[in-house]
Amino acid sequence: MDNYAIFIALFIVSWTCFLWIRSRGRKLAKLPPGPRPLPIVGNMLQLGNKPHQTFAQLSKKYGPLMSIHLGSVYTVIVSSPEMAKEVMLKFGGSFSSRHIAQAVHACDHDKISMGFLPVATTKWRDMRKICKEQMFANHSMEGSQGLRQEKLQQLLDYVQKCSETGKAVDIREAGFITTLNLMSATLFSFQATGFESKTTQEFKEIIEGVATIVGVPNFADYFPILKPFDPQGVMRRAESYFGQLLDKIDSYLVERLESRKTNPNAPKKTDLLETLIDISQGSEYQITNDDIKHLLLDLFVGGSETNTTSIEWIMSELLLNPDKQAKLREELKSVVGEGKEVRESDVARLPYLQAVIKEVMRYHPPGPLLLPRAAVTDQEVGGYLIPKGAQILTNVWAMGRDPSIWENPESFEPERFLDKRIDFKGQDFELIPFGAGRRICPGMPLANRILHMTTATLIHNFNWKLQVEDGDADHNAELFGLAVRRAVPLRAIPFKC
């Protein structure tokens, strides 16, 4: 009897193993295609220093849904609007989690930041609702536009000074200072730095430090066994950069709370910090000071880095295409008036300006692979199985240069958007530089205003020409990171029209 029981048990175990192996085999057979991985390292050696371009080439062979192995991390690359819509919209619930880099764990940012919290949590839903309905609603943006107008006037004054002396403007530096001040004005009602100010370098080092350390390839992310050892010092540096920026934001928060306490009847400021404090002291939402600080860190870093990068690409394309620059300037003069100040309310009447911004978002998306997502369940997409735990990268750079989507994709042609009702607000999946679905960038309304207004300010009253020694530079060379910037800094000389 005992032998019979043992036989039955062995039969059941064997049959279960057979069914599991057969099921596993079927799953493996349905995985998205991709290049054969090497032992241990997978496909990492194939990526080079511009992975978004490598993925674009591989997708031509393996299709718009392909898979690679980055060390032990199984990764699916999405390279078409159709597949992006499936992943972000149709099956958005299955792919709403984040694949979180080790650096993001610094200062417990991954546990507090809305950008990395699970979407199923009450905290995430509350923060998302606050961003959409209060912080970045039209009435809030309109309330703080006077603060931004003041910072744009400072940019105009600086360019005027350079024009009078014949000095070349470092566009990235000017864009960084302006973006930083536009962000700090909108968030905190103060000026973070100034042109030719010593504080600029301090802010730049901290903000670029956070952006760089999050985007830098980290072996511990691909080989988890290395995480306790931090072989590249990523966590050590991340703790330092995140800590410095959080300390600065904390000082702004404490100062504002003290001011409200000592002057309760003083007029309230119109910035986003004031909005967040009002919400935190109300009864509708349960948000803490830590929630406020980490949200503002996300906005400060994400907005500064991506907007600065985009401004440099916008100006680069307009300088390399003087006919487009002239056409934009003519529209500004016609609609706004020569010598008059461009206002945010003017943007709706400037279709060519809008087209220029869209074209740069297509041609030079600031985050070419967006922030990584992770599959929370097994999910079939396009006839292939994306397994639970897989990292999902969406190659918006490849979609922007796909000839099956865009005519003459390697040409800078803003005119293509004048007759097309396409926008980058998450509904048209051929153009999603800010993402789409539940994880769309919450700061997009502010970024939209900053990009349009900074571009208009730089072009409205000045002509631009490349600095002579930069004339032979490779102006399309890219430097990969959290945002893909120009490899060669853009320097240009402004002169009066």
C-alpha positions as CSV (number, residue, x, y, z in Angstrom):
1,M,0.0,0.0,0.0
2,D,2.9,2.3,0.8
3,N,4.5,1.7,-2.5
4,Y,1.2,2.4,-4.3
5,A,0.9,5.7,-2.5
6,I,4.5,6.6,-3.4
7,F,3.8,5.7,-7.0
8,I,0.6,7.9,-7.1
9,A,2.5,10.8,-5.5
10,L,5.4,10.5,-8.0
11,F,2.9,10.4,-10.8
12,I,1.1,13.5,-9.6
13,V,4.4,15.4,-9.2
14,S,5.7,14.3,-12.6
15,W,2.4,15.2,-14.3
16,T,2.4,18.6,-12.6
17,C,6.0,19.2,-13.7
18,F,5.1,18.2,-17.2
19,L,2.2,20.5,-17.4
20,W,4.2,23.4,-15.9
21,I,7.1,22.8,-18.3
22,R,4.6,22.6,-21.3
23,S,2.8,25.8,-20.1
24,R,6.2,27.5,-19.6
25,G,7.3,26.5,-23.1
26,R,4.1,27.9,-24.6
27,K,4.7,31.2,-22.7
28,L,8.3,31.3,-23.9
29,A,7.2,30.6,-27.5
30,K,4.9,33.6,-27.4
31,L,7.4,36.1,-26.0
32,P,8.2,39.0,-28.3
33,P,11.1,38.3,-30.7
34,G,14.5,39.8,-30.2
35,P,18.2,39.3,-30.6
36,R,19.8,36.3,-29.0
37,P,21.2,37.2,-25.6
38,L,24.7,36.2,-24.3
39,P,25.1,34.4,-21.0
40,I,24.9,36.6,-17.9
41,V,25.1,40.0,-19.7
42,G,22.2,39.4,-22.1
43,N,22.1,42.0,-24.9
44,M,23.9,44.8,-22.9
45,L,27.0,44.8,-25.1
46,Q,24.9,45.5,-28.2
47,L,23.4,48.8,-26.9
48,G,26.3,51.2,-27.3
49,N,26.1,54.8,-25.9
50,K,22.8,55.7,-27.7
51,P,20.4,52.8,-26.8
52,H,17.4,54.6,-28.3
53,Q,19.0,54.5,-31.7
54,T,20.1,50.9,-31.3
55,F,16.6,49.9,-30.3
56,A,15.2,51.8,-33.4
57,Q,17.5,49.7,-35.7
58,L,16.7,46.4,-34.0
59,S,12.9,47.1,-34.2
60,K,13.2,47.2,-38.0
61,K,14.3,43.6,-37.8
62,Y,12.3,42.2,-34.9
63,G,9.1,44.4,-35.0
64,P,7.4,47.1,-33.0
65,L,7.2,44.8,-29.9
66,M,10.5,43.2,-29.3
67,S,12.4,41.8,-26.3
68,I,16.0,42.0,-25.0
69,H,17.8,41.0,-21.9
70,L,19.7,43.6,-19.9
71,G,21.6,41.4,-17.5
72,S,18.8,39.7,-15.5
73,V,16.2,42.3,-16.5
74,Y,13.8,41.1,-19.2
75,T,12.9,44.1,-21.2
76,V,10.2,44.8,-23.9
77,I,10.7,47.7,-26.3
78,V,7.6,49.3,-27.8
79,S,8.3,51.1,-31.1
80,S,4.9,51.9,-32.8
81,P,1.9,54.0,-31.9
82,E,-0.4,51.0,-32.2
83,M,1.7,49.0,-29.6
84,A,2.1,52.1,-27.4
85,K,-1.7,52.5,-27.3
86,E,-2.1,48.9,-26.3
87,V,0.4,49.1,-23.5
88,M,-0.5,52.6,-22.2
89,L,-4.3,52.7,-22.8
90,K,-6.0,49.4,-23.6
91,F,-3.9,47.4,-21.1
92,G,-2.8,50.4,-19.0
93,G,-3.7,48.7,-15.7
94,S,-1.3,45.8,-16.5
95,F,1.6,48.1,-17.3
96,S,1.0,51.0,-14.8
97,S,3.8,50.0,-12.4
98,R,7.3,51.5,-12.5
99,H,10.6,49.7,-13.0
100,I,12.5,51.6,-10.4
101,A,16.3,52.3,-10.7
102,Q,18.4,51.8,-7.6
103,A,19.2,55.6,-7.5
104,V,15.5,56.4,-7.0
105,H,15.5,54.7,-3.7
106,A,17.7,57.5,-2.3
107,C,16.0,59.4,0.6
108,D,13.1,56.9,0.2
109,H,12.0,58.8,-3.0
110,D,10.5,55.7,-4.5
111,K,8.1,55.3,-1.5
112,I,6.9,58.9,-1.6
113,S,7.2,60.2,-5.2
114,M,4.0,60.2,-7.2
115,G,6.1,59.3,-10.2
116,F,6.9,55.9,-8.7
117,L,4.1,55.1,-6.3
118,P,1.7,52.3,-7.5
119,V,-1.3,53.7,-9.2
120,A,-3.7,51.6,-7.2
121,T,-2.8,53.4,-3.9
122,T,-5.0,56.1,-2.5
123,K,-2.0,58.4,-2.1
124,W,-1.2,58.2,-5.8
125,R,-4.8,58.9,-6.8
126,D,-5.0,61.9,-4.4
127,M,-1.7,63.4,-5.7
128,R,-2.7,62.9,-9.3
129,K,-6.1,64.6,-8.7
130,I,-4.4,67.5,-6.9
131,C,-2.0,68.0,-9.9
132,K,-4.8,67.8,-12.5
133,E,-7.5,69.8,-10.8
134,Q,-5.6,72.3,-8.8
135,M,-1.9,72.7,-9.3
136,F,-1.9,72.6,-13.1
137,A,-5.5,73.6,-13.9
138,N,-5.9,76.6,-16.1
139,H,-6.9,78.9,-13.3
140,S,-3.7,78.0,-11.3
141,M,-1.5,78.5,-14.4
142,E,-3.1,81.8,-15.2
143,G,-2.7,83.0,-11.6
144,S,1.0,82.5,-11.7
145,Q,1.7,83.8,-15.3
146,G,2.7,87.2,-14.1
147,L,5.6,85.6,-12.2
148,R,6.8,83.8,-15.3
149,Q,6.4,87.0,-17.4
150,E,8.9,88.7,-15.1
151,K,11.5,86.0,-15.6
152,L,11.1,86.1,-19.4
153,Q,11.7,89.8,-19.3
154,Q,15.0,89.1,-17.6
155,L,15.9,86.7,-20.4
156,L,15.0,89.4,-23.0
157,D,17.2,91.9,-21.1
158,Y,20.1,89.5,-21.1
159,V,19.8,88.8,-24.8
160,Q,19.6,92.5,-25.5
161,K,22.8,93.1,-23.6
162,C,24.6,90.3,-25.6
163,S,23.2,91.7,-28.8
164,E,24.7,95.2,-28.0
165,T,28.1,93.7,-27.2
166,G,28.2,91.1,-29.9
167,K,28.6,88.3,-27.3
168,A,27.5,84.8,-28.1
169,V,24.7,83.3,-25.9
170,D,25.3,79.8,-24.6
171,I,21.7,78.7,-25.3
172,R,21.8,75.7,-22.9
173,E,23.0,77.9,-20.1
174,A,20.5,80.7,-20.8
175,G,17.8,78.1,-21.2
176,F,18.7,76.5,-17.9
177,I,18.7,79.8,-16.0
178,T,15.4,80.8,-17.5
179,T,13.7,77.5,-17.0
180,L,15.0,77.3,-13.4
181,N,13.6,80.7,-12.7
182,L,10.3,80.0,-14.4
183,M,10.0,76.8,-12.4
184,S,11.0,78.5,-9.1
185,A,8.7,81.4,-9.8
186,T,5.7,79.1,-10.5
187,L,6.5,76.8,-7.6
188,F,7.8,79.2,-4.9
189,S,7.4,82.8,-6.1
190,F,11.1,83.6,-6.0
191,Q,14.1,83.7,-8.3
192,A,16.4,80.8,-8.0
193,T,19.4,82.4,-9.7
194,G,20.3,85.1,-12.2
195,F,22.4,85.5,-15.4
196,E,26.1,85.6,-14.6
197,S,25.3,84.6,-11.0
198,K,27.5,82.4,-8.8
199,T,24.4,80.5,-7.5
200,T,23.7,79.2,-11.0
201,Q,26.5,76.7,-10.8
202,E,25.3,75.4,-7.4
203,F,21.8,74.8,-8.6
204,K,23.1,73.3,-11.9
205,E,25.3,70.9,-10.1
206,I,22.5,69.7,-7.8
207,I,19.8,69.4,-10.4
208,E,21.9,67.9,-13.1
209,G,23.4,65.7,-10.5
210,V,19.9,64.2,-9.7
211,A,19.0,63.9,-13.4
212,T,22.3,62.3,-14.3
213,I,22.5,59.8,-11.4
214,V,18.9,58.6,-12.2
215,G,19.8,58.1,-15.9
216,V,23.3,56.7,-15.6
217,P,23.7,53.0,-16.4
218,N,24.0,51.2,-13.1
219,F,25.2,47.6,-13.1
220,A,23.4,47.0,-9.8
221,D,20.1,47.6,-11.6
222,Y,20.8,44.8,-14.1
223,F,22.5,42.4,-11.6
224,P,20.6,42.7,-8.3
225,I,23.3,40.7,-6.5
226,L,25.5,43.8,-6.7
227,K,23.1,46.2,-5.0
228,P,24.5,45.8,-1.4
229,F,28.0,46.6,-2.7
230,D,27.0,49.7,-4.8
231,P,30.1,49.2,-7.0
232,Q,29.7,52.4,-9.0
233,G,28.9,54.5,-6.0
234,V,25.5,55.4,-7.5
235,M,23.5,55.2,-4.3
236,R,26.1,57.2,-2.3
237,R,26.0,60.0,-4.9
238,A,22.2,59.8,-5.2
239,E,21.7,60.2,-1.5
240,S,23.9,63.3,-1.6
241,Y,22.2,64.9,-4.6
242,F,18.6,64.1,-3.5
243,G,19.4,65.1,0.0
244,Q,20.8,68.5,-1.0
245,L,17.8,69.3,-3.2
246,L,15.3,68.1,-0.6
247,D,17.0,70.3,2.0
248,K,16.6,73.3,-0.2
249,I,12.9,72.6,-0.8
250,D,12.4,72.0,2.9
251,S,13.8,75.4,3.7
252,Y,11.4,77.0,1.3
253,L,8.5,75.1,2.9
254,V,9.5,75.9,6.4
255,E,9.9,79.6,5.5
256,R,6.5,79.7,4.0
257,L,4.8,78.0,6.9
258,E,6.5,80.4,9.3
259,S,5.4,83.4,7.2
260,R,1.8,82.2,7.2
261,K,1.9,81.6,11.0
262,T,3.4,85.0,11.8
263,N,1.3,86.9,9.2
264,P,-2.0,85.1,9.0
265,N,-3.8,88.0,7.3
266,A,-1.2,88.7,4.7
267,P,-2.3,88.2,1.0
268,K,-1.6,84.7,-0.1
269,K,0.9,84.0,-2.9
270,T,-0.2,82.6,-6.2
271,D,2.4,79.9,-6.5
272,L,2.0,76.1,-6.4
273,L,3.6,75.8,-2.9
274,E,0.8,77.9,-1.5
275,T,-1.7,75.6,-3.2
276,L,-0.1,72.5,-1.7
277,I,0.0,73.9,1.8
278,D,-3.7,74.9,1.6
279,I,-4.5,71.4,0.5
280,S,-2.3,69.8,3.2
281,Q,-4.0,71.8,5.9
282,G,-7.5,71.0,4.6
283,S,-9.5,67.8,5.3
284,E,-10.1,66.5,1.8
285,Y,-6.7,65.0,1.3
286,Q,-4.1,63.4,3.6
287,I,-0.8,64.8,2.3
288,T,2.2,65.4,4.4
289,N,5.2,67.8,4.2
290,D,7.3,64.9,2.8
291,D,4.7,64.4,0.0
292,I,5.0,68.1,-0.9
293,K,8.8,68.0,-0.9
294,H,9.2,64.9,-3.0
295,L,6.5,66.1,-5.5
296,L,8.2,69.5,-5.9
297,L,11.6,67.7,-6.3
298,D,10.1,65.7,-9.2
299,L,8.7,68.8,-10.8
300,F,11.9,70.9,-10.3
301,V,14.3,68.2,-11.7
302,G,12.0,66.8,-14.4
303,G,10.9,70.3,-15.6
304,S,14.4,71.9,-15.5
305,E,16.2,69.1,-17.3
306,T,13.7,68.3,-20.0
307,N,12.7,71.9,-20.7
308,T,16.3,73.1,-20.9
309,T,17.2,70.3,-23.3
310,S,14.1,71.1,-25.5
311,I,14.9,74.8,-25.6
312,E,18.4,74.1,-26.9
313,W,17.0,71.7,-29.6
314,I,14.4,74.2,-30.6
315,M,16.9,77.0,-31.1
316,S,19.3,74.6,-32.8
317,E,16.7,73.6,-35.4
318,L,15.7,77.3,-36.0
319,L,19.3,78.4,-36.5
320,L,20.0,75.5,-38.9
321,N,16.8,76.3,-40.8
322,P,16.8,80.1,-41.1
323,D,13.7,80.1,-43.4
324,K,11.8,78.5,-40.5
325,Q,13.2,81.0,-38.0
326,A,12.2,83.9,-40.3
327,K,8.7,82.4,-40.8
328,L,8.2,82.2,-37.0
329,R,9.5,85.7,-36.4
330,E,7.1,87.0,-39.1
331,E,4.1,85.3,-37.4
332,L,5.1,86.8,-34.0
333,K,5.4,90.3,-35.5
334,S,2.1,90.0,-37.3
335,V,0.1,88.6,-34.4
336,V,1.8,90.2,-31.4
337,G,3.2,93.4,-32.9
338,E,6.8,94.5,-33.4
339,G,8.5,95.4,-30.1
340,K,5.5,94.3,-28.0
341,E,5.7,91.7,-25.2
342,V,4.5,88.2,-26.0
343,R,1.9,87.0,-23.6
344,E,0.8,83.4,-22.8
345,S,-2.7,84.3,-24.1
346,D,-1.1,85.0,-27.5
347,V,0.0,81.4,-28.0
348,A,-3.4,80.2,-29.1
349,R,-3.1,82.7,-32.1
350,L,0.3,81.5,-33.1
351,P,-0.2,78.2,-35.1
352,Y,3.4,78.2,-36.5
353,L,4.9,78.6,-33.1
354,Q,2.8,75.6,-31.9
355,A,3.9,73.7,-35.0
356,V,7.6,74.4,-34.3
357,I,7.3,73.0,-30.7
358,K,5.4,69.9,-31.9
359,E,8.0,69.3,-34.6
360,V,10.9,69.5,-32.1
361,M,8.9,67.1,-29.8
362,R,8.7,64.7,-32.7
363,Y,12.3,65.0,-33.8
364,H,14.0,65.5,-30.5
365,P,11.8,64.1,-27.7
366,P,13.6,65.0,-24.4
367,G,13.1,61.5,-22.9
368,P,13.5,59.2,-25.9
369,L,12.5,56.0,-24.0
370,L,10.2,57.7,-21.4
371,L,10.3,56.5,-17.8
372,P,10.4,52.7,-17.6
373,R,7.2,50.9,-16.8
374,A,6.8,47.4,-15.4
375,A,4.2,44.7,-16.0
376,V,2.2,43.9,-12.9
377,T,0.6,40.8,-14.5
378,D,1.1,38.5,-17.5
379,Q,-0.5,40.2,-20.4
380,E,-0.9,39.3,-24.1
381,V,-0.3,42.3,-26.4
382,G,-0.2,42.0,-30.2
383,G,-0.2,38.2,-30.1
384,Y,2.8,38.1,-27.7
385,L,3.0,37.5,-24.0
386,I,4.6,40.2,-21.9
387,P,5.4,38.4,-18.6
388,K,4.8,39.8,-15.1
389,G,7.9,41.8,-13.9
390,A,9.1,42.7,-17.4
391,Q,10.5,46.2,-17.9
392,I,8.7,48.2,-20.6
393,L,10.5,50.9,-22.6
394,T,8.6,53.0,-25.1
395,N,10.9,54.3,-27.9
396,V,9.2,57.6,-28.8
397,W,12.4,58.7,-30.6
398,A,12.0,55.8,-33.0
399,M,8.3,56.6,-33.6
400,G,9.2,60.2,-34.4
401,R,11.6,59.1,-37.1
402,D,9.5,56.3,-38.6
403,P,8.9,56.8,-42.3
404,S,5.7,54.7,-42.2
405,I,4.3,57.4,-39.8
406,W,5.9,60.6,-41.0
407,E,6.7,61.9,-44.5
408,N,10.4,62.9,-44.7
409,P,11.0,62.1,-41.0
410,E,14.6,63.2,-41.1
411,S,13.7,66.8,-42.1
412,F,12.7,69.5,-39.8
413,E,9.3,70.6,-41.2
414,P,6.9,72.3,-38.7
415,E,4.6,72.8,-41.6
416,R,3.5,69.2,-41.4
417,F,1.5,70.1,-38.2
418,L,-0.4,73.1,-39.7
419,D,-2.9,70.8,-41.5
420,K,-2.9,68.0,-38.9
421,R,-5.0,67.9,-35.7
422,I,-2.2,66.2,-33.8
423,D,-1.1,67.2,-30.3
424,F,1.3,65.8,-27.7
425,K,-1.2,65.7,-24.8
426,G,-1.5,61.9,-24.8
427,Q,-4.3,61.3,-27.3
428,D,-2.3,61.0,-30.5
429,F,0.1,58.1,-30.0
430,E,2.4,59.0,-32.8
431,L,3.4,62.0,-30.7
432,I,3.7,61.2,-27.0
433,P,6.9,62.9,-25.6
434,F,5.1,63.3,-22.2
435,G,3.8,59.8,-22.2
436,A,0.1,58.8,-22.1
437,G,-2.5,57.1,-20.0
438,R,-2.4,57.1,-16.2
439,R,1.4,57.8,-16.2
440,I,1.4,60.9,-18.4
441,C,3.6,63.6,-17.1
442,P,1.6,65.7,-14.6
443,G,3.7,68.8,-15.3
444,M,2.9,68.9,-19.0
445,P,0.7,72.1,-18.8
446,L,3.6,74.0,-17.2
447,A,6.2,72.7,-19.7
448,N,3.9,73.6,-22.5
449,R,3.8,77.2,-21.4
450,I,7.5,77.4,-20.7
451,L,8.5,76.0,-24.1
452,H,6.2,78.2,-26.2
453,M,7.0,81.4,-24.2
454,T,10.7,81.0,-24.0
455,T,10.9,80.2,-27.8
456,A,8.8,83.3,-28.6
457,T,10.9,85.5,-26.3
458,L,14.1,84.4,-28.0
459,I,12.8,84.8,-31.6
460,H,10.4,87.7,-31.4
461,N,12.8,90.7,-31.5
462,F,16.1,89.1,-32.5
463,N,17.8,87.4,-35.4
464,W,20.3,84.7,-34.6
465,K,23.4,83.2,-36.2
466,L,25.7,80.4,-35.1
467,Q,29.0,81.4,-33.5
468,V,31.6,81.1,-36.3
469,E,33.7,78.4,-34.6
470,D,30.6,76.2,-34.1
471,G,29.7,76.3,-37.7
472,D,31.2,73.0,-38.6
473,A,30.1,71.2,-35.5
474,D,27.8,68.1,-35.7
475,H,24.6,69.8,-34.6
476,N,22.6,66.6,-34.5
477,A,25.1,64.7,-32.3
478,E,23.3,63.5,-29.1
479,L,24.4,62.8,-25.5
480,F,22.2,60.1,-24.0
481,G,20.9,60.5,-20.4
482,L,17.6,61.1,-18.6
483,A,17.1,63.7,-21.3
484,V,19.0,63.5,-24.7
485,R,20.8,66.8,-25.0
486,R,23.0,68.1,-27.8
487,A,26.5,66.7,-27.5
488,V,27.9,70.1,-28.6
489,P,26.6,73.1,-26.6
490,L,24.8,75.6,-28.9
491,R,26.3,79.1,-28.9
492,A,24.6,81.8,-31.0
493,I,24.9,85.5,-31.5
494,P,21.7,87.6,-31.4
495,F,21.3,90.8,-33.4
496,K,18.5,93.2,-34.0
497,C,16.2,92.5,-37.0
